[in-house]
Amino acid sequence: MLMLHKVLEEFGIPASDIRALPFGTGLINHTWKVKINGGEKTFILQRINGNVFKNPKDIACNVQLIAEYLATHYPSYLFVRPLKSNHGQGLAYVEGEGYFRMMPYILKSHSLDVVQNAKQAFEAAKQFGRFTRLLSGFDVSKLKVTIPDFHNLPLRYRLFEESTVQGNPERIALALEKINCMKELSFLVERFSEMERRGVFKLRVTHHDAKISNVLFDKQNHGLCVIDLDTVMPGYFISDVGDMMRTYLSPVSEEERDFSKIVIREEYYKAIVEGYLSEMKGELSEEEKKCFFDAGCFLVYMQALRFMTDYLNNDRYYGAKSEGQNFYRACNQLVLLRRLLEKENQLRAI
């Protein structure tokens, strides 16, 4: 608690009467809900994970630029802006503890860990689409790249190939069948690269982490805004659309080991399409609109590659709470991709 007192002092908040509890289910940053003076004021406090975000000041810079743009052009948009530290920055540094940010807690709002129905999928897709649309006039070149090559599919495939040669020999042997299955799907890398070469995708302000927990909802489950902007940087619309498909379409998560439970819910796919296009229809080119289905394939495949790469490299990036966790995650995503490809004709028609 002493550390939190120091952090609060950096934001000019007297820490004489606080209550701080762990908050949310995020895997990257450490988050607390902080109540001051018995709950008279409530904030969200986060410690930035320096192992993932090498330059936390880049995040603060991006958020500041976006906040200023939205305040000028769309002042009615709910943007959860971080508090300024005593030094006038959106981050505070505490020696030995790292970088922290503090944001107001939006009363009568909530987030979800799991998509429970197609309406929620629609609302979330609408919010991610709105965020990108409202920033369509923003000079995307001003944004810092907070995680280089985050959604670079060709690079992820090269790293996967390297891990099949340089990784743990025992694990390579155990995973050989699935490794070969992943290699058979490398046509998706060629498809992605060809679209890039043809300039199909326009660089836009993109969230890059479009899971349902990064949307705030009101009591009626109407979307309010997107949150957690660490990964906001220049990118393609397929990153957000594909990430929604990866995390919304199946009723089970990437941790599920009973692969018979992995199915594609077409009504959720339709909800993502309709929600996102309700905001972005006028922004996307006709070629981009034709890539909706591909977006899901690209992101699911990339995540399968990343899990398998980490497994073969002895779980250096994601870590593992149980033996073979990343292997089973990779297999899970591989099944999800197969299910997606099986429904290609129906889903493209939507």
N, C-alpha and C positions, 0 to 999 in steps of 0.2 A: 504493500500500500504506500510505502514511502516513495517509491518510484512514481506512482500516480500523482502524489502530492506535488512532486517536482514538475511533472508535466503540466498539471493544472496551473501551477504558478507561472509557467512559460506563456500561458494564454491569459494571464491576468485574472484568474479565478481563484478566490480564496478557498482553500481546501479544508476549512475548519469542520465542515459538516457534510461529508459526501458519502455516497453509497455507490460502489462500482461493482457490476456483475458482468461476467462473460456474456457476450451477445452474438447471436447469429450462428451460422454453420459454415462460414467461409474457411477455406483451407490455407489461404495464403497469408493474410494479415491477421493480427490478433486484435479483437474488437471487444470493447466494453460499453455497456450502457451506464452512464454516470448521472446519478440524481444528486442535486445539490439542495441543501436546506430542506431536507425531507421531501424532495420532489417538486419544489417550487420551480426549479429549472432542470431540464433534462437534456443531455447531450450524448452523442455517439463519439467515442474516442477510439482511434485506431493507431496501432503501431505498424508502420510500413515494413514489409519483409525485405530487408536489404539483400538477401540472397537471390531473390527473384527480380527486384527492381534495383538495379545497380546505381541509378541516379534519381533518388526520390525527388530532388528539386525539379526534375523534368516534369514529373506528375503535377506538382504544384503550379508550374509555369503553364501547362496545358489547361488546367482547371481555371486558372486566373483569366487566361485569354478567352476561354469559352464563356465564363461567367460575365465578363465585360461585354462580349458580343450579344449574348442573350438579353442582358439587362438593357442594352441600347435598342435592340431591334424587336425583342419579344418580351417585354417586361412582365407580362402576365404569366409566363411559363414558370412553373415551380422548379427552381434549380436549387438544390441543396448545396449551398456554398460553404466551404470551410471557414471557421473563425480565423481572424488574424492573430498571430502571436504578438508578444511584446515588441518584436522586431519588425512588425508589419508584414510578416510572411504567412502563407497558408500552411506552413509546417513549422514545427518546433523540434529542435535537436536537444536531446538530453545525453550528456556524456555517459558512455557505457551502456546506454539503453537504445539509442537509435533515434529515428525520426518518427514524429507523431503528428496526427491531425485531429482536429475536433470539429464536429458539425452539430448543428441544432437537430434535435429529435423532432420529427414532424408528428404532431399530435393527431390522433384519430387516423393514423396510417398504419399499414402493416405490410410485411413482405411474406412471400410463400417459399417454402423449400421444395415443394413438389407441385406440378401442374395438376389440378384436380378435375378440370373440365375444359371443354373446347372454348368456352367463353373467356376463361382466363388466358388461354393461349392467344386468342384474338386480341385481348386487351394488351398483353405484353408485346406482341408483334407490332401493334399500333404505336406503342410508346417508343420502341426502338426505331421504328420508321419515322416517327415525329421528330425524335432527337436529331437524326441525320438530315431530315428535310429542313428543319429550322436553321440548321447550320450550313445549308447549301450555298449561302453567300459568303461564308467564312473562308479565308485564304488558308487552305489545308496545309500549305507548305510551312506555315508558322508553327505547326505542332511538332513537338519532340517525339521521337520514336522511343517509347518507354521500354519495350521488349523487342529488340531487333529480330526480324525473321519469325515473328510469333506464329503467323499463319502462312509460312512459306512451304507449300506442299513439296515442291521438288527437293528442297533442302532436307525436309523431314525424311523423305525417302532415301536420300543419300546417307544420312546418319543411320537410318535403319539398316541399309546395306552394309555399312561399316561395322555395325554391331554384330551382324551375322558372321563376320570374319574375325573381328578383334575382341568380341565379347567373351563371356564365360563359356568355355567349351562344353561343359556339362549341360548348361542351360540351353545352349544352341542345339545340342543333340535331342534334348527333351522336347524342344519346341519346333523341331524340323518340319513337321507336317503343317503347322500353322504358318511358319515362315514361308513355305512354298505357296500356301494359299494367298498370302499377302503379296507375294511377287506376281502371282497370276492377275492380281487386280491393279498392277502398275499402269495399265492403260488409262487409269484416272489421272495419273501424273501427266501423261502425254496430253490428255484432254485439257487439263488445267493450263499447261505450258502453251498449248496452241492458242487458247483463248487470250492468254497474256500477250503472246506475240502479235495477235490481231488487234490488240487494244480494245477488246470487248468491254473490259471493266474500267470504270472511271474511279479515280481516287477521290474519296470523300472522308468526312469526319465519321469514323466508325467506332462503335463501342468495343467490339472484339470479345465480349464475355456476356452473351445474351441469355444466360440462364434466368429462370423465373425469379430467383432470389434477388436479382438486380433491378427489380421493378417495384415501386411503391404503389400500393392499392389503397382505396378508401374503404369505408365500411361496406359499401355495396359491391366491392370488388371491381370497381372501375379503376383503370390505370391512372396514376397521377404523374409519374415521371420515372426516368431511369436514374440509378444511383451507382456508386462504386466505379469511378471513372479512371481508375489506374491504367487501364489498357486502352483508353481512348487515344487514337492516333490515326494517321492517314491509313486508309485501307479500302477494301472492296466490300460492296454490300453483301456479297456471298458469305463473308465471315459471320455477320450477325444472323442472316437467314439460316445458314448452315448450322450454326450453333444452336439455334432454336429447334431446328429439326432433330438434331442429335439428342437434345435433352427433353423435348416435349412429346415426340411421336410415340415412343414406347412407354408403356405403363410402369416399367421397372428401370432402375438406374444402371449405371455402368458397373456397379458392384454385384449385380445379380448373377448367380452361378447356375441357376436353373434356366438354361437358355430357351426352354420351351415357352417361357413367359414373355419373351421378346417378340412383340408384334408391332406392326405399323398401323396406327389409328388414323384412317383417312380423314375423319372429321377434324382431327387436330391439324393435319396437313392443310386442309382447306382453310381452317381458322388462321393459320400463320400467313398463308397467301393473302387472304382477304384483309387481315389486320394490317400487315405491312404495306400492301398496295393502297389501302385507304389513305395512307400518308405519302407514299413514295411513287404512286402510279405516274405522276407527271414528271418525276425526276429521273426515272430509269429509262434507258433506251429500250427499243424493242428486242435487241439482242440480249440485253441484260435480263429482261423479263423471261426470255426463253431458258435462262440458266437457273431458274429456281430449283428445279429438281437436282441439277448438278451440284448446287451449293450444299445440299444435304450430303451427297456422296463424298464430296471433297472433305468436308469437316469430319465426318464419321471415319473415313479412311485415315485421315491425318491423325486422329486421336488413337486409332488402333495402332498405327505405326509408332506413335510416341510411347504408348504403354509397352509395346513389345521391345522397343529399343531400350527402354529403361530396365525391363526385366533382364534382357541379355547383358546389360551393363551393370548388373548387381544392384538395381534400384537406387541409382545415385541421385536421380532428380526427384521423383515422386515419393521415394521411400516405400516401405511396405510394412503393414501391421501384422501380416500373416504370410507364411511361405507361399510364394507363387501368386501373390495378389495382383501384381501388374500383368502377369501372364493371363490370368482369368479375365482381367479388365480388357486386355487386348482381344481375347476370344469373344467376349461379350460384344465389343464394338464390331468385330468381324461378322458376327451373326446379324447384328443390326443392319450392317451394310448389305448383307445378302438379302435380308427381308425387304430393304428399300429397293434394291435392284429388281427383285421379283415383281414389285408393283410399279415399275417404271412407266408403263403405258397408262395405267389409271391415274397416276399422280401427275404426269406431264399434261394429261387432258384437263386436270383441274387448273 
